Amino acid sequence: MKKILLILGAVLLLAVIFLYNFGSLDVYLLNRMNNSRLPEEYKGYQDIDTSKSISFGHHEIKLMWESFDPIQHFINSDGEVIVVTSEIPKDRDQKEIEDDGAVGSTRFYKDYHFYKLDKNGNIKDHYTYKSTRDNWCELLYGDFIVNYNKKYYKTWIKNGDTIRKPMVVQNEDLKWSREEQMNMYHTIVEDAEEYLRNSKGGSEEQITYYMHGRWYQLSTNTKLSDGIYYPKANPGYHNSLFGKDSFESERKELDPNRFPNIMPVYFQRRELVKSTSSASGGSISSTSKSWKGDLYCQLLIKGDTLKFKEKMSFDERFTTEKFYQTKGENIRQLKAELEKKYLPYFYFADRNLNFQLFTTSQNKLYIIKPIK
């Protein structure tokens, strides 16, 4: 009898070990043990993921834009903020829309909305560009909207004009000599304010550039340079007032405590979950646990404090293990590392503007204004 009990006990122990390691018993037990209650001082924090405006002191914050692509924003030469959003069209042939992007990830049919804000954050102008497979390439270059495929540009950013203006086309018939092409290319590299090289296949290229107050496009069919090509200007895909590394996977250049007026003050664990990542090539799949919860933060603006919370998840993997182990007010000690690793929020202010920009997602943009 004693031997039978020992065998049953061993089997039970093995079953518990198996369930703990492979059957999510550990997750069940840790969730049962997670009985911490939110301290009273944090119960009044507002969920930032809302379309309603939130008032705090003499200010209010409101979600102004949501976008299919990451929202772009920059300041033009007149000190006006330009915001660019995108959406999948609702007023065009829906069969074309559904088929678009079905193979691969490229979507050509999109509506791009350009907004111009005055110094008080009010929309003073709006322009919509309807992208198609035939015309999908309007890029942002400083005060210009440029389409190198169709050889035109627009000056809406500067003066509200949406009329297409033709570029000066050079060597379109490719009859220039190699020496003429090389001389022109060197002039562009040295003197052009903006330029972009676009390969046409083989040795053929198009160089779109801005020089002496005009836009040009040079066609070439000769090897222009060796090595890696670095454009003089950003071709308008990642304009962000939050910094050039905003939401990028490589964040080595992010400054510690880059938002000194924002402080994470508490992390409330809600649920522990276990996930399995499938492996390819015969490799072993891996499992990991994550704490899902709410990150409580404070944003200080001119004596007023926005107390908000947002959803956050911390994984137990090596590079994020310290966040996984952290709970409650201990999150405050990891402010700089949290901002670098998780990018939980972004904030922009300028002394020439009477409003601020804020976000917790690259596809959303909030405006903070004084309450009148």
C-alpha positions as CSV (number, residue, x, y, z in Angstrom):
1,M,0.0,0.0,0.0
2,K,2.8,2.3,0.9
3,K,4.5,1.6,-2.4
4,I,1.4,2.4,-4.3
5,L,1.0,5.7,-2.4
6,L,4.6,6.7,-3.3
7,I,4.0,5.8,-6.9
8,L,0.8,7.9,-7.0
9,G,2.5,10.8,-5.2
10,A,5.4,10.7,-7.7
11,V,2.9,10.6,-10.6
12,L,1.0,13.6,-9.1
13,L,4.2,15.5,-8.6
14,L,5.3,14.9,-12.2
15,A,1.9,16.0,-13.4
16,V,2.1,19.2,-11.4
17,I,5.6,19.9,-12.7
18,F,4.4,19.3,-16.3
19,L,1.3,21.5,-15.9
20,Y,3.4,24.2,-14.2
21,N,6.0,24.3,-17.0
22,F,3.9,23.3,-20.1
23,G,0.3,23.6,-19.1
24,S,0.1,27.2,-17.9
25,L,-0.4,26.2,-14.3
26,D,2.3,28.8,-13.4
27,V,0.3,31.5,-15.2
28,Y,-2.9,30.5,-13.4
29,L,-1.2,30.6,-10.0
30,L,0.6,33.9,-10.6
31,N,-2.7,35.5,-11.8
32,R,-4.4,34.2,-8.6
33,M,-1.6,35.6,-6.5
34,N,-1.8,39.0,-8.3
35,N,-4.3,40.6,-5.9
36,S,-2.7,44.0,-5.6
37,R,-5.3,46.9,-5.5
38,L,-4.8,50.2,-7.2
39,P,-3.9,52.8,-4.7
40,E,-6.6,55.5,-4.2
41,E,-4.3,58.3,-5.5
42,Y,-4.3,56.7,-9.0
43,K,-8.0,56.0,-9.4
44,G,-8.7,59.4,-10.9
45,Y,-6.3,59.0,-13.8
46,Q,-8.0,59.2,-17.2
47,D,-7.6,56.7,-20.0
48,I,-5.7,58.5,-22.8
49,D,-7.2,56.2,-25.5
50,T,-10.4,58.2,-25.9
51,S,-11.9,60.4,-28.5
52,K,-13.3,62.8,-25.8
53,S,-11.3,65.8,-24.8
54,I,-9.8,65.7,-21.3
55,S,-9.5,68.9,-19.2
56,F,-6.8,69.4,-16.7
57,G,-6.3,72.8,-15.0
58,H,-6.2,75.5,-17.6
59,H,-5.6,73.1,-20.5
60,E,-7.3,70.4,-22.5
61,I,-6.0,67.5,-24.6
62,K,-8.0,66.1,-27.5
63,L,-7.4,63.3,-30.1
64,M,-7.4,65.2,-33.4
65,W,-6.3,62.6,-36.0
66,E,-6.1,58.9,-36.6
67,S,-4.3,57.5,-39.6
68,F,-3.7,54.3,-41.7
69,D,0.0,55.2,-42.0
70,P,2.1,56.8,-39.4
71,I,1.2,60.5,-39.1
72,Q,3.7,63.0,-40.4
73,H,4.2,66.5,-39.0
74,F,6.7,69.2,-39.5
75,I,7.0,73.1,-39.4
76,N,7.2,75.0,-42.7
77,S,9.3,78.1,-43.3
78,D,6.5,80.3,-42.1
79,G,6.4,78.6,-38.7
80,E,3.1,76.7,-39.4
81,V,2.7,73.1,-38.4
82,I,1.8,70.7,-41.3
83,V,0.1,67.4,-40.4
84,V,-0.3,64.6,-42.9
85,T,-2.6,61.6,-42.3
86,S,-3.8,58.8,-44.6
87,E,-6.9,56.6,-44.9
88,I,-8.2,53.8,-47.1
89,P,-10.7,55.5,-49.5
90,K,-14.4,55.0,-49.0
91,D,-15.7,56.9,-52.0
92,R,-13.9,55.0,-54.8
93,D,-14.4,51.6,-56.6
94,Q,-14.4,49.2,-53.6
95,K,-13.4,46.3,-55.8
96,E,-10.2,48.1,-56.6
97,I,-9.7,49.0,-53.0
98,E,-10.1,45.4,-51.8
99,D,-7.8,44.0,-54.5
100,D,-5.2,46.7,-53.8
101,G,-2.5,45.3,-51.6
102,A,-3.9,41.7,-51.7
103,V,-0.6,40.4,-52.9
104,G,2.3,41.9,-51.0
105,S,1.9,44.8,-48.6
106,T,1.9,47.8,-50.9
107,R,-1.2,49.9,-51.0
108,F,-1.6,52.4,-53.8
109,Y,-5.2,53.5,-53.3
110,K,-5.1,55.9,-50.3
111,D,-6.3,59.4,-49.5
112,Y,-3.6,61.6,-48.0
113,H,-4.9,64.6,-45.9
114,F,-2.6,67.6,-45.5
115,Y,-3.6,70.0,-42.6
116,K,-2.0,73.4,-42.0
117,L,-2.3,74.8,-38.4
118,D,-1.9,78.3,-37.2
119,K,0.1,79.2,-34.1
120,N,-3.0,78.5,-31.9
121,G,-3.4,74.9,-33.3
122,N,-6.5,75.8,-35.5
123,I,-6.8,74.2,-38.9
124,K,-6.4,77.1,-41.5
125,D,-6.2,75.0,-44.7
126,H,-6.7,71.4,-45.8
127,Y,-5.7,69.6,-49.0
128,T,-6.4,66.0,-50.0
129,Y,-4.3,64.0,-52.4
130,K,-5.9,60.8,-53.8
131,S,-3.2,58.3,-54.5
132,T,-3.7,55.6,-57.2
133,R,-1.5,53.0,-59.0
134,D,-1.0,55.5,-61.8
135,N,-0.1,58.4,-59.5
136,W,1.1,57.3,-56.1
137,C,4.1,59.4,-55.3
138,E,3.7,62.9,-53.8
139,L,6.5,63.4,-51.4
140,L,7.3,66.2,-48.9
141,Y,10.4,68.3,-49.5
142,G,10.5,71.4,-47.2
143,D,7.9,73.8,-48.5
144,F,7.1,71.6,-51.5
145,I,5.0,68.6,-52.5
146,V,6.9,66.8,-55.2
147,N,6.0,64.0,-57.6
148,Y,9.1,62.8,-59.4
149,N,7.2,60.2,-61.4
150,K,4.8,62.8,-63.0
151,K,7.5,65.5,-63.0
152,Y,5.5,68.1,-61.1
153,Y,5.5,69.9,-57.8
154,K,3.0,71.9,-55.7
155,T,3.5,74.9,-53.4
156,W,0.5,74.3,-51.1
157,I,2.7,74.0,-48.0
158,K,3.9,77.6,-48.5
159,N,1.0,79.4,-50.1
160,G,-2.0,77.1,-50.3
161,D,-1.7,76.5,-54.1
162,T,-2.6,73.0,-55.2
163,I,-1.9,73.6,-59.0
164,R,0.6,71.2,-60.5
165,K,3.7,73.0,-61.7
166,P,5.9,71.3,-64.2
167,M,9.6,70.6,-63.5
168,V,12.3,71.6,-65.9
169,V,13.2,68.4,-67.6
170,Q,16.9,67.8,-68.6
171,N,18.3,65.1,-70.9
172,E,15.1,63.3,-71.3
173,D,16.2,61.8,-74.6
174,L,19.6,60.8,-73.0
175,K,21.6,62.5,-75.7
176,W,24.0,64.3,-73.3
177,S,27.6,63.1,-73.3
178,R,29.0,61.3,-70.3
179,E,31.0,64.4,-69.4
180,E,28.0,66.7,-69.6
181,Q,26.0,64.3,-67.3
182,M,28.9,64.0,-64.8
183,N,29.4,67.8,-64.7
184,M,25.7,68.4,-64.1
185,Y,25.6,65.7,-61.4
186,H,28.6,67.2,-59.5
187,T,26.8,70.6,-59.7
188,I,23.7,69.1,-58.2
189,V,25.6,67.5,-55.3
190,E,27.4,70.7,-54.5
191,D,24.7,73.3,-55.0
192,A,21.2,71.8,-54.9
193,E,19.1,72.4,-51.8
194,E,17.3,69.1,-52.2
195,Y,17.8,66.1,-54.5
196,L,16.7,62.6,-54.9
197,R,18.1,59.8,-57.1
198,N,15.6,57.3,-58.5
199,S,16.8,54.2,-60.4
200,K,15.0,53.4,-63.7
201,G,16.8,50.1,-64.2
202,G,20.3,49.3,-65.4
203,S,22.4,52.4,-65.6
204,E,19.5,54.8,-66.1
205,E,18.5,57.2,-63.3
206,Q,16.4,60.2,-62.7
207,I,17.7,62.9,-60.3
208,T,15.0,65.3,-59.1
209,Y,16.5,68.4,-57.5
210,Y,15.7,71.9,-56.3
211,M,18.2,74.7,-57.1
212,H,18.1,78.5,-57.5
213,G,14.3,78.6,-56.8
214,R,13.3,75.9,-59.4
215,W,12.6,72.2,-59.5
216,Y,14.4,70.1,-62.2
217,Q,14.7,66.5,-63.2
218,L,17.8,65.2,-64.9
219,S,17.8,61.8,-66.7
220,T,21.1,60.0,-66.9
221,N,22.4,56.7,-68.4
222,T,25.9,56.7,-67.0
223,K,27.5,55.6,-63.8
224,L,27.5,58.6,-61.5
225,S,29.2,57.5,-58.3
226,D,30.5,54.6,-56.4
227,G,29.6,53.4,-52.9
228,I,26.5,54.1,-50.9
229,Y,24.3,57.0,-51.9
230,Y,23.2,59.4,-49.2
231,P,20.4,61.8,-50.2
232,K,20.6,65.4,-49.3
233,A,17.0,65.5,-48.1
234,N,14.5,63.2,-46.5
235,P,12.1,62.1,-49.3
236,G,9.1,62.8,-47.2
237,Y,8.3,59.5,-45.6
238,H,9.2,60.0,-41.9
239,N,8.7,63.7,-41.1
240,S,8.2,63.9,-37.3
241,L,8.4,66.7,-34.8
242,F,9.0,64.1,-32.1
243,G,12.4,63.3,-33.5
244,K,14.0,61.4,-36.3
245,D,14.0,58.1,-34.3
246,S,10.4,58.3,-33.4
247,F,8.8,54.8,-33.4
248,E,11.9,53.3,-35.2
249,S,13.3,49.9,-34.3
250,E,16.8,51.4,-33.8
251,R,16.7,54.0,-31.0
252,K,20.3,54.4,-30.2
253,E,20.2,58.2,-30.6
254,L,17.3,58.8,-28.3
255,D,18.3,61.0,-25.4
256,P,17.8,59.7,-21.8
257,N,14.8,61.5,-20.2
258,R,14.0,63.2,-23.4
259,F,10.6,64.2,-22.0
260,P,11.5,65.7,-18.6
261,N,7.9,66.9,-18.1
262,I,6.4,63.4,-18.4
263,M,6.8,60.9,-15.5
264,P,5.7,57.3,-15.4
265,V,4.5,56.9,-11.8
266,Y,2.8,53.5,-11.5
267,F,2.4,50.2,-13.3
268,Q,-0.7,48.2,-12.4
269,R,-0.5,44.5,-13.4
270,R,-3.8,43.2,-14.8
271,E,-3.2,39.8,-16.3
272,L,-0.3,37.4,-16.9
273,V,-0.4,35.7,-20.3
274,K,1.8,33.1,-21.9
275,S,2.5,33.2,-25.7
276,T,4.3,30.7,-28.0
277,S,6.3,31.9,-31.0
278,S,6.4,29.3,-33.8
279,A,9.8,28.6,-35.2
280,S,10.8,27.8,-38.8
281,G,13.4,25.6,-40.3
282,G,13.0,22.9,-37.7
283,S,14.0,25.2,-34.8
284,I,12.3,24.7,-31.4
285,S,9.4,27.0,-30.6
286,S,9.8,29.3,-27.6
287,T,7.3,30.4,-25.0
288,S,7.4,33.6,-22.9
289,K,5.2,35.3,-20.3
290,S,4.0,38.9,-20.3
291,W,2.3,41.1,-17.8
292,K,-0.5,43.1,-19.3
293,G,-1.6,46.2,-17.4
294,D,-1.9,50.0,-17.2
295,L,0.9,52.5,-17.1
296,Y,0.0,55.6,-15.1
297,C,1.8,58.8,-16.0
298,Q,1.8,62.5,-15.3
299,L,2.4,65.2,-17.9
300,L,3.2,68.7,-16.6
301,I,2.4,71.8,-18.7
302,K,2.7,75.3,-17.3
303,G,1.7,74.4,-13.8
304,D,-1.1,72.0,-14.9
305,T,-0.8,68.2,-14.6
306,L,-2.5,65.7,-16.9
307,K,-2.9,62.4,-15.1
308,F,-3.4,59.7,-17.7
309,K,-3.0,55.9,-18.1
310,E,-2.4,53.8,-21.1
311,K,-2.3,50.0,-21.8
312,M,1.2,48.5,-21.5
313,S,2.7,45.0,-21.7
314,F,6.1,43.8,-20.4
315,D,7.7,40.6,-21.6
316,E,10.0,38.4,-19.5
317,R,12.6,38.0,-22.3
318,F,16.1,39.1,-21.5
319,T,16.1,42.6,-22.8
320,T,12.8,43.5,-21.1
321,E,13.1,41.3,-18.1
322,K,13.6,44.2,-15.7
323,F,10.3,45.7,-16.7
324,Y,8.5,42.4,-16.4
325,Q,9.8,42.1,-12.8
326,T,8.9,45.8,-12.0
327,K,5.5,46.7,-10.5
328,G,3.8,49.6,-8.8
329,E,5.8,52.8,-8.2
330,N,9.1,51.1,-9.0
331,I,8.5,51.9,-12.6
332,R,9.6,55.5,-11.9
333,Q,13.2,54.3,-11.6
334,L,13.1,53.0,-15.2
335,K,11.9,56.2,-16.8
336,A,14.8,56.7,-19.2
337,E,15.0,53.0,-20.2
338,L,11.2,52.8,-20.6
339,E,11.2,55.7,-23.0
340,K,14.0,54.2,-25.0
341,K,12.8,50.6,-25.1
342,Y,9.0,51.0,-25.3
343,L,8.4,54.6,-26.6
344,P,5.2,54.9,-24.5
345,Y,4.6,58.5,-25.3
346,F,5.9,61.5,-27.4
347,Y,5.6,65.2,-26.7
348,F,6.4,68.3,-28.7
349,A,6.4,72.0,-27.7
350,D,7.7,75.1,-29.4
351,R,7.9,78.6,-27.8
352,N,6.4,80.1,-31.0
353,L,3.3,77.9,-30.8
354,N,0.4,78.3,-28.3
355,F,-0.3,74.5,-28.4
356,Q,1.6,71.2,-27.9
357,L,1.5,67.9,-29.7
358,F,1.3,64.5,-27.9
359,T,0.8,60.9,-28.7
360,T,1.1,57.3,-27.5
361,S,0.9,55.8,-31.0
362,Q,2.4,56.6,-34.4
363,N,-1.1,56.5,-36.0
364,K,-2.7,59.0,-33.6
365,L,-2.0,62.6,-32.8
366,Y,-3.4,64.7,-29.9
367,I,-3.4,68.5,-29.5
368,I,-3.0,70.2,-26.1
369,K,-4.5,73.8,-25.9
370,P,-5.2,76.3,-23.3
371,I,-8.9,76.5,-22.2
372,K,-10.3,79.8,-23.2
